[in-house]
Amino acid sequence: MSGEAASKDAVGVTFSVMTYNVEGLPWPIRKGRGSALKKIGHELAALRSKGEEPDVVLIQEGFRDEIWDLIDESGYAYVARGPRKGQRDPNVFAKDERPEYRRVRYRRKGEGLGKWGSSGLWVLSNYPIDWVKSHAYRYCAGLDCLANKGVMLVSLQVPGLSVPVEIADTHLNSHGASGVPRARYNAAHNLQAEELKHFMQSDRTPGAPLIVGGDFNIRRSPGRFDHMMTEYPFEVVSRWCHRRPGACDTKISYDGDAPWLDTQDLIGFLNGDQVEVTPIEVEATFDGDAQPVLSDHDGYKVTFKLTPKG
């Protein structure tokens, strides 16, 4: 699909979104990531030369300065950034509902040492970005607290549609990589999920078509997934497609009966009042097939049909 304009046919617009944790962690935590980020940008440019680049790329762990090499190489005209290192937001919980959660308990594992990095969230788009909203998570556990993890929401003008499409990107607290006990990192993840739900309910435009993606850190964690999805305003693509055999062209291997638990990376969607959002194709990218492996995550790309109602 060409990046010049979203592909149109008689029944709607096709629109693709890729989420990708690019492992852009700083030295000495990771080595060689600067050159890998530039290579990712080069691969995206190669896709662009064939008209096959995603219309939107959602990036997580874009902490290093070399993320700009990725952006420059990729050729995306519009770029938005999530919470920066210094962003602090009000507590979303009312005073009488605030959780009994000590925010600093494992100082030797990074808690209470301040934010050493931004959220690492970026949105790259072929289409104009009208506005950007973001929220930095207040609650965290272990080494994850050194990054200002959060969520960002952008509004895009998609050719062929009379209303904007809103797209969110997020990164939630890790599991064992946080370096703290299971009960601690699960509690933090649940609290971040509550913050995310509050943000999506209060900051998105009511009735706007919505796509949500990111690194949700829910792999093999049905409890985390179930808590996150309780009263959550979107459907997960992999679950939607799994329950409708043949509805999606699935170019990705799944194991078991719950493919949404096979990965940390998810994309979800919600119909708008004026636009119906339907996933039609799912594929892995940067998995060693068409593109090289350049991160500890694969890219995850979903193509949607956006159909005006009425």
N, C-alpha and C positions, 0 to 999 in steps of 0.2 A: 504494500500500500504506500503510495507516494506521500512524502511529507509536505508537498506543496499545498494540499488541501485534503480534508477528510474525504474518503471514498464514499460516493453517494449512489444509491440506486432507487428503484421505485418505492421501496418500503422503508428507507431510512439511511442512516449514516453509519459506516463502520469506523471504529475508533479503538486504538490499541494502547494499552498501559502495561509497562513493565516495572516490577519492583525488584530492586537489586541492592543487597547489602554488599558493598564493595570492599569491605575489610580495610578501610582507610585509616588504620590505627597508627599512631606515631611511634617512632623509634624511642626507646629500645623494646617496646612491647611487640612490635612487628618490624621486620627488616625487608627492604626491597619493595615496599608498598607504593612508593612514589612512582617507580617505573611501571608498576602494574596498573595504577590509575590512568596513566597516560595511554597504556595499551588498550584499556577499556574504551577510552575516548576514540582511539583509532579504529577499533572494531565497530563502534556505533557509527563512525563516519563511513566505514565500508558498507554497512547496511544502508545508510542514507544514499550512497552512490547508486544502489540498486533499487531505491524506493521502498526498502523493507524495514526501515528504522521504526521503533515504537513512536506513536504520536506523543506520548508522555513517558518519562522515566522518573520513578520514585527512588531516591537514593537514601540508604542508611549507612552510618559509619563513614561519612565523608568528612573526617576530622582534619586531615592533613592539608597543607597549602596546595599540594599537587592536585587536589580536587579541581582546581581551576584549569589544570592541563587537560583533565578529562573533559571538562565543560567546553573549553576552547576547541579541542580536537573534534568533539562530537557534532558541533555545528548547530546545536539547538539555539533558537533565536531568543527564547524567553526563559529566565532562570529565577527561581525564588528559593529563599533560604529559611530554614526553621529556626527555633529558639537559639540564640547565641549564648555564649558562656555566662554573661551577666544577667540574663533575663530571669526575673522572679515574678510569679503570678500569685494572686490571692488564693487562699485555701477554698476549694470548692465545697467543702463540708461545712454545714452550719455548726455554730459553736456547741450546741447540745448533741450533735451527731458525729463529732470528730472521733476518729478511731484511737484506741489505746495502743499507739505505736510509737516507741522511742525512735526518733529520727537518727540518733547517734548511739549505736550500740556496739559496733565492731570498727572502732577507729583504725585499728591496724589493717583492716581490709578496705579502707578508703572512705568510710563514713565520717562526716564532719570535717573533712579536709578541704572543703570548697570544691568548686567546679574547675577542673583542669582543662575541660574542652566544651565545645558547643553540643548541641543535640546531634550533630552530624547528618541532619535531614536536609535534603535538597529536592526540588522539583524542576525538571527540565521539560520544556514544552515547545512544540512546533507552533502553538497558537497563543494569542495574547492572553496574559494573565491580568485580570481586572483588579484583584485585590488578594492579599495574603493575611491570614489570621493564624495565631499560634498560641500554644500553651506549654509551659515547661512544667513537667511533673514535680510535685512537691515531695512525694514519697519515693524512696528507693532503698536498695539493699546492697551492701558490700561494694565491690569495685565499680559497679554500675553508677554509684553516686558521684564518681569523678567526672562523668559526662552529664551534661544538662539535658537528659532525655526528655522527649515530649512528643507533641503532635503539631502538624501544620495543616492548614486548609487553604486551598486556592480556588479561585473562580476563573474558568476559562471560557473564551468565546470560540466555539467549535463551528466551523463553516457548515452550513446546511441546517443549523438549528436556530430557532428564534429566541431561545433562552440559554443562559450559561449552564455549563456543567461544573459541579464542584467536586474536587478531588482532595483526599486527605492522605497524608504520609505519616507513619509513626514508627517508633521503636520502643518496645517494652522491656522491662527488667529480665535479665538472663537467668538461667538455672544455676548449675554448679559453678559456672565460670565467674559468678559474682564472688565466690570464695567464702560464703557464709552458709549456715545451716539451711536445710530445706524449708523449715517452717518460716524462716526469716525471708528468704527470697520469694516464696509463694505468697506470703502476706503482702510484700511490696508489689508484686505483680498484680494481685487483686485490687490493691488500692489504686494503682496506675490505671487499671481497667475502668474503675469507677470514675477517675478523673477524665479519662478518654470519653466515656459515655456522657458525662456532664458537658464536656466541651462540644461534642457532636450534637447534643440536644439544644445547647444554648447559642452556639455560634454559627451553625450552618443555616442557610436560608430555607425556611419552611417550603416544602414543595419542590425544591430544586433536585434534579437528577444527581445522584451521588455515586462516586467510586472511591473506595478506601483500600489502601495497600500498605505494606510495610513488613517489618520483622516483628512478629507478635510473640516470638519465643514460646510457642505452645506445642512444640514437637513432643509427641508421646506423653502429653499432659492433658488428658481429658478433663480433669478438674479445672485447670486454668481456662481451657477453651469454654467449658460450660459456664463458668463464672463470667467470662468476658461477654458471652453471647446472651446472657440474661438481660432482657429489656434493651437489647442492642439494636440500633436502627439500620441494620443491613444484613443481606444474605451473603454467605461465603460461596465464592464461585465453585470451588472444588466439591463442596457438599451439594450445591444446586445441580451441577452437572452429573454427579454420581447418582442422584436420585431420579434423573431423567435420562436413561440410557439412549444414546444417539442424538441428544439435543446439542451436544458440543463436539466439535472436532478436537479430540484430546490427543495431543502429540507429546505426551509425558507419561512415564510409567508410574503406576500407583500400586501399593501393596496393601492388602487387607480391605476391610469394609469401611474404613474411615480415613480416606486419603488426606483430609484436612489436618490430620494429626501426624502425617509423614514428614512434615516440613515446618520450619519456623516462619516461612514467608507465605502470606495470604493476600488475596485480593477479594474484596467484597463489593456489593453494589446495592442500590436502592432506586426504585422507579421514582420519577418526578411526577408532579401533577400534569405536566404537559409533554413529558418525554418518557417512553418506556425503555428500560435498560435491560438488554439480554446478552449474556455471554454466548459466543458462538465458536470460539477457538481458544485452546489452552496449550501452551508449549513452554518447555524449558529452554533457556538461553545460557550462553557462557558455561555450558556443561561438557565441553570437550567434543561436541558434535559439530555444529556449524561454526561455533566460536570457541576459542580456547578457554580453559579453566583459568580464571584470573583472580579468584577470591575463594574464601572458604564457604561461600554460598553460591548456588546457581542463580541466574536471573530467572524470573517467573513472569511470563507475558500472557495477557489475556486480551483477546479481541472481542469487542462488544458491538452489537447492533443497537444504535440509538434511534428510536422510532418516534416521531411526533405523534401525539394522540389527537384524535378528532379530525 
